[in-house]
């Protein structure tokens, strides 16, 4: 075994790699604001005279286009680097929000917010993750957790801001009124947020970059594969799709995202309908979920570096299933609403931190942007189906019970499968 430590090239030494985390957080906070959609849902129903299912469509569509766009975004950033693609994503995100501010029917809103902004989010989202795993091969779980922590934090800051701007109430962060906000209404709020996103994503995007070729962190020796396997494990996306592990990973990711995104998309209505909370307290619920979503990304990412990805996934899926089953008890014990959203938020955040690391572990970092883009389509499909299914179940049956049961069972199944999956054989990527 060669124990010689490979040091970083001079170009890498001149750039502190922790700045990548700063850029990632700035970008992801804006992208993660989509998780605040439940704050918009009820006002849209009243403003446009639409049903809960219709009001959930923009959120469902933005999730699927977000996920699909990560494939192209990953390919573009693998080719052109993360900076230009992240900034392009910010421009599209802002454009979609501004067009949404002009919408007066649900169809235009779906196209603007769901399609245009969704593509922008997908382009920008994969850039910090790809850059992070390349700069931090020694801390993949932790760094992907940090890189996407801002995505979870976005709703924490934006949900009370949006709620305050829509109704003209103070900016209420965790029950504390920090400052007064003007009453803009729902459509002007879209415009203001879009302009803010454009500025912040552009600043964060300028920070992002890939490390020099051959970069290895100082003081870290890459592990030598056992059994004489090749040191590089770089799969092209076509080779990745040919492995059974990819499809198992995709289905597991789908299960976790369906459970997490269903709860995120319906947090405010569930708070009002099941727990009996008013709109202000329901908005606090969105912020609490966002806090645990953020903390879960960092916590579970770090845990996966310590105990392994499989054990980490098992624990997350088991906790998620228990939490979803606990939603049945919320009408009798409203306090359980807070426990449920904390656990769902934390585990869902953990999926978003762990699966990029798993993709890099299994298939290498050379094409990680494109490869994770394909894995990430499970997020979009899970979010789309869950956020159409849940309000529709509510309309037909008068409650969410069937939706809770199905997503909890999917999480239990994923927990069992996570203990069985193993990495594919290492291989060299063809020239």
C-alpha positions in Angstrom: 0.0 0.0 0.0 1.3 3.4 -0.9 1.0 5.8 2.1 2.5 8.8 0.4 0.3 11.8 0.9 -0.6 13.7 -2.2 -0.8 17.4 -1.7 -3.0 19.9 -3.5 -1.7 21.8 -6.5 -0.7 25.4 -5.9 -3.8 26.7 -7.6 -5.9 24.8 -5.1 -3.9 26.1 -2.2 -4.6 29.7 -3.2 -8.3 29.1 -2.9 -9.8 28.1 0.4 -12.1 25.2 -0.4 -14.5 26.2 2.4 -15.6 29.2 0.3 -17.4 26.6 -1.8 -19.7 26.0 1.2 -20.4 29.7 1.4 -21.3 29.9 -2.3 -23.4 26.7 -2.0 -25.4 28.1 0.9 -26.2 31.4 -0.9 -27.4 29.6 -3.9 -29.4 26.9 -2.1 -31.2 29.2 0.3 -33.0 30.8 -2.7 -33.6 27.5 -4.4 -35.0 25.9 -1.2 -37.7 28.6 -0.9 -39.9 26.4 -3.0 -40.6 24.4 0.2 -42.5 27.4 1.4 -45.3 26.8 -1.1 -47.8 25.7 1.5 -47.9 29.4 2.6 -49.1 30.4 -0.9 -51.7 27.6 -1.3 -54.6 28.9 0.8 -54.3 32.5 -0.5 -54.3 31.2 -4.1 -57.4 29.2 -3.5 -59.2 32.4 -2.3 -57.7 34.7 -4.9 -58.3 32.4 -8.0 -61.3 30.4 -6.7 -59.6 27.1 -7.2 -59.5 23.7 -5.3 -56.7 22.5 -3.1 -55.6 20.1 -5.8 -55.4 22.8 -8.3 -53.5 25.1 -5.9 -51.0 22.3 -5.3 -50.2 21.9 -9.1 -47.5 24.6 -9.3 -45.6 23.0 -6.4 -46.0 19.5 -8.0 -44.9 20.7 -11.4 -41.9 22.7 -10.1 -40.7 19.5 -8.3 -40.8 17.4 -11.5 -39.1 20.1 -13.7 -36.6 20.7 -11.0 -35.7 17.1 -10.9 -35.6 16.7 -14.7 -33.5 19.8 -15.2 -30.8 18.5 -12.9 -30.0 16.0 -15.6 -29.2 18.6 -18.1 -27.8 21.0 -15.5 -25.5 18.2 -14.3 -24.3 17.6 -17.9 -23.7 21.3 -18.5 -21.8 21.9 -15.3 -19.7 18.8 -15.9 -18.7 20.5 -19.2 -18.7 24.2 -18.4 -18.2 24.3 -14.7 -20.6 25.1 -11.9 -20.4 29.0 -12.0 -22.0 29.7 -15.3 -24.7 27.1 -14.9 -25.6 28.2 -11.4 -26.0 31.8 -12.5 -28.1 30.7 -15.5 -30.3 28.8 -13.1 -30.7 31.9 -11.0 -31.8 33.9 -14.0 -34.4 31.3 -15.0 -35.7 31.1 -11.4 -36.1 34.8 -11.2 -37.8 35.0 -14.6 -40.3 32.3 -13.6 -41.2 34.2 -10.4 -41.6 37.5 -12.3 -43.9 35.9 -14.9 -45.8 34.2 -12.1 -46.5 37.7 -10.7 -48.4 38.5 -13.9 -50.5 35.3 -13.8 -54.2 35.5 -13.1 -55.1 31.9 -13.7 -53.6 28.6 -12.6 -52.4 27.6 -16.1 -50.0 30.5 -16.4 -48.9 30.1 -12.8 -48.0 26.4 -13.5 -46.0 27.3 -16.6 -44.2 30.2 -14.9 -43.6 28.9 -11.4 -43.7 25.2 -12.2 -41.8 25.0 -15.5 -39.6 28.0 -15.9 -38.6 28.4 -12.2 -38.3 24.6 -11.9 -35.8 24.4 -14.7 -33.8 27.2 -13.2 -33.7 25.5 -9.8 -32.6 22.2 -11.4 -29.8 23.9 -13.3 -28.5 25.7 -10.2 -29.1 22.9 -7.6 -26.6 20.3 -8.9 -23.7 22.8 -9.1 -22.9 23.3 -5.4 -23.2 19.5 -4.8 -20.9 18.5 -7.7 -18.3 21.1 -6.7 -18.5 20.1 -3.1 -17.9 16.4 -3.6 -14.9 17.2 -5.8 -13.3 19.6 -3.3 -14.0 17.4 -0.3 -13.4 13.7 -1.2 -12.5 13.2 2.5 -15.8 14.5 3.8 -18.4 13.6 1.2 -21.3 13.0 3.6 -20.7 16.1 5.7 -20.0 18.4 2.7 -23.1 17.4 0.7 -25.1 17.9 3.9 -23.7 21.4 4.2 -24.0 22.1 0.5 -27.7 21.4 0.6 -28.4 22.7 4.1 -29.3 26.1 2.6 -32.0 24.4 0.5 -33.7 23.3 3.7 -33.1 26.7 5.3 -34.7 28.5 2.4 -38.3 27.9 3.6 -37.4 28.8 7.2 -36.5 32.4 6.1 -38.8 32.8 3.1 -42.1 31.3 4.5 -42.6 34.0 7.1 -41.4 36.7 4.7 -43.9 35.6 2.0 -46.7 35.3 4.5 -46.0 38.8 5.8 -45.8 40.3 2.4 -49.0 38.7 1.2 -51.1 39.9 4.2 -49.1 42.9 5.4 -48.3 41.3 8.8 -44.9 41.5 10.6 -42.0 39.2 9.7 -42.6 36.5 12.3 -39.7 34.2 12.9 -40.4 31.4 15.3 -43.2 33.4 17.0 -41.2 36.7 17.3 -42.3 39.7 15.3 -39.0 41.2 14.0 -40.2 44.0 11.7 -43.2 45.2 9.8 -43.8 44.3 6.2 -46.0 46.1 3.6 -49.1 44.3 2.2 -48.2 43.4 -1.4 -50.7 40.6 -2.1 -49.7 37.3 -3.5 -48.7 38.3 -7.0 -46.5 41.2 -6.1 -44.8 39.0 -3.5 -43.8 36.6 -6.3 -42.1 39.6 -8.1 -40.2 40.8 -5.1 -38.9 37.4 -4.2 -37.8 36.7 -7.8 -35.7 39.9 -7.9 -34.1 38.9 -4.6 -33.3 35.4 -5.8 -31.6 36.7 -8.9 -29.2 38.9 -6.8 -28.3 36.3 -4.2 -27.9 33.3 -6.6 -25.6 35.4 -8.8 -23.4 36.3 -5.9 -23.2 32.6 -4.8 -22.6 31.4 -8.3 -19.6 33.5 -8.7 -17.9 31.7 -5.8 -18.4 28.2 -7.2 -15.7 26.5 -9.2 -14.1 23.1 -9.8 -10.8 22.1 -8.2 -7.7 21.7 -10.4 -7.2 18.4 -12.1 -5.6 15.8 -9.7 -6.6 17.8 -6.6 -6.3 15.9 -3.3 -6.7 17.6 0.1 -3.5 18.1 2.0 -2.9 15.4 4.6 -5.5 13.0 3.1 -4.5 9.7 1.4 -7.1 8.3 -1.0 -8.2 4.8 0.2 -6.8 1.9 -1.8 -9.5 -0.5 -3.1 -9.3 -4.1 -1.9 -8.8 -7.1 -4.1 -6.7 -5.3 -6.7 -9.6 -3.4 -8.1 -8.7 -0.2 -10.1 -8.3 2.9 -8.0 -10.7 5.0 -10.1 -14.4 4.1 -10.0 -15.8 6.4 -12.6 -19.0 5.3 -14.4 -20.5 7.2 -17.3 -24.3 7.7 -16.9 -24.9 5.0 -19.4 -22.8 2.5 -17.5 -24.6 3.6 -14.3 -28.0 3.0 -15.8 -26.8 -0.5 -16.6 -26.3 -1.5 -12.9 -29.1 -2.9 -10.8 -28.0 -0.7 -7.9 -29.0 2.4 -9.7 -32.6 1.3 -10.0 -32.8 0.2 -6.4 -31.3 3.5 -5.3 -33.9 5.3 -7.5 -36.8 3.5 -6.0 -35.6 4.1 -2.4 -35.1 7.8 -3.1 -38.6 7.9 -4.6 -40.1 6.5 -1.4 -38.3 9.0 0.8 -39.0 12.0 -1.3 -42.7 11.0 -1.7 -43.1 10.9 2.1 -41.1 14.1 2.8 -42.4 16.3 0.0 -46.0 15.3 0.6 -45.7 16.6 4.2 -43.7 19.7 3.1 -46.3 20.6 0.5 -49.2 20.1 2.9 -47.6 21.4 6.2 -49.7 24.6 6.5 -53.0 22.9 5.6 -52.3 20.0 7.9 -51.5 22.4 10.7 -54.8 24.2 10.2 -57.1 21.2 9.4 -55.7 18.5 11.7 -54.1 20.4 14.6 -56.5 23.4 14.5 -53.8 26.1 14.3 -54.4 29.5 12.8 -52.5 30.8 9.7 -49.7 32.4 11.7 -49.0 29.3 13.8 -49.2 27.2 10.6 -46.6 29.4 9.0 -44.4 28.8 12.1 -44.9 25.1 11.4 -43.4 25.5 7.9 -40.4 27.3 9.5 -39.9 24.6 12.1 -39.9 21.9 9.4 -37.4 23.9 7.5 -35.1 24.1 10.5 -35.0 20.4 11.0 -34.8 19.8 7.2 -31.6 21.9 7.3 -30.1 20.4 10.5 -31.0 16.9 9.2 -28.9 17.4 6.1 -25.8 18.2 8.1 -26.4 15.7 10.9 -27.2 12.7 8.7 -24.5 13.6 6.2 -22.0 13.5 9.0 -23.4 10.3 10.5 -23.2 8.6 7.1 -19.4 9.3 7.0 -19.1 7.6 10.4 -21.4 4.5 10.3 -21.8 4.0 6.6 -24.5 5.0 4.1 -26.6 1.8 4.4 -27.1 1.9 8.2 -27.8 5.6 8.0 -30.5 5.1 5.4 -32.1 2.3 7.5 -32.4 4.6 10.5 -33.8 7.5 8.5 -36.4 5.5 6.7 -37.5 3.8 10.0 -37.8 7.1 11.8 -39.7 8.6 8.8 -42.2 5.8 8.8 -42.9 6.1 12.5 -43.3 9.9 12.2 -45.8 9.6 9.4 -47.9 7.0 11.3 -47.8 9.5 14.2 -49.8 12.0 12.1 -52.9 9.9 12.8 -52.7 11.1 16.4 -52.5 14.8 15.7 -56.2 15.7 16.0 -56.2 14.2 19.5 -52.8 15.5 20.5 -51.9 18.6 18.5 -48.4 18.7 20.1 -47.5 15.7 17.9 -47.7 17.9 14.9 -44.5 19.5 16.0 -42.8 16.2 16.7 -44.0 14.9 13.3 -42.8 17.8 11.2 -39.4 17.8 13.1 -38.8 14.1 12.3 -40.1 14.2 8.8 -38.0 17.4 8.1 -34.8 15.9 9.6 -35.1 12.6 7.7 -36.0 14.2 4.4 -33.1 16.5 4.7 -30.9 13.5 5.4 -31.9 11.9 2.1 -30.9 15.0 0.2 -27.5 14.9 1.9 -26.8 11.1 1.7 -27.8 10.2 -1.9 -25.3 12.6 -3.6 -22.6 11.0 -1.4 -23.9 7.5 -2.3 -23.8 8.4 -6.0 -20.2 9.6 -5.8 -19.3 6.5 -3.7 -20.8 4.0 -6.2 -20.1 5.7 -9.5 -17.2 8.2 -9.0 -16.9 11.9 -9.2 -15.9 12.5 -12.8 -19.5 12.6 -14.1 -21.2 13.0 -10.7 -23.2 16.0 -11.9 -24.9 14.1 -14.7 -25.1 10.9 -12.7 -26.7 12.5 -9.7 -29.1 14.3 -12.0 -30.4 11.0 -13.1 -30.7 9.7 -9.5 -32.4 12.9 -8.6 -35.3 12.4 -11.0 -36.7 10.2 -8.2 -37.2 13.4 -6.2 -39.3 15.0 -8.9 -41.5 12.0 -9.5 -42.0 11.4 -5.8 -42.9 15.0 -5.2 -45.2 15.2 -8.2 -47.2 12.1 -7.4 -47.4 12.7 -3.6 -48.5 16.3 -3.9 -51.3 15.4 -6.3 -52.3 12.3 -4.4 -52.5 13.8 -0.9 -54.9 16.7 -1.6 -56.9 14.5 -3.9 -57.3 11.9 -1.1 -58.4 14.8 1.2 -61.0 15.9 -1.2 -62.5 12.4 -1.8 -62.3 10.9 1.7 -62.3 14.0 3.9 -58.9 13.2 5.4 -55.3 12.3 4.6 -55.2 8.9 6.2 -54.7 6.8 3.0 -51.9 9.1 1.9 -50.2 8.7 5.3 -50.5 4.9 5.3 -49.1 4.5 1.8 -46.1 6.7 2.3 -45.2 5.2 5.6 -45.3 1.6 4.1 -43.0 2.8 1.3 -40.5 4.0 3.9 -40.6 0.7 5.8 -39.9 -1.2 2.6 -37.0 1.2 1.7 -35.6 0.7 5.2 -35.4 -3.1 4.7 -33.9 -2.8 1.2 -31.2 -0.3 2.5 -29.6 -3.1 4.5 -29.2 -5.3 1.4 -27.8 -3.0 -1.3 -24.1 -3.1 -2.1 -21.9 -1.0 -4.4 -21.2 -2.1 -7.9 -17.7 -3.3 -8.9 -15.2 -0.6 -9.4 -14.2 0.2 -13.0 -12.2 2.6 -15.0 -14.1 5.1 -17.2 -13.2 4.6 -20.8 -11.2 7.4 -22.4 
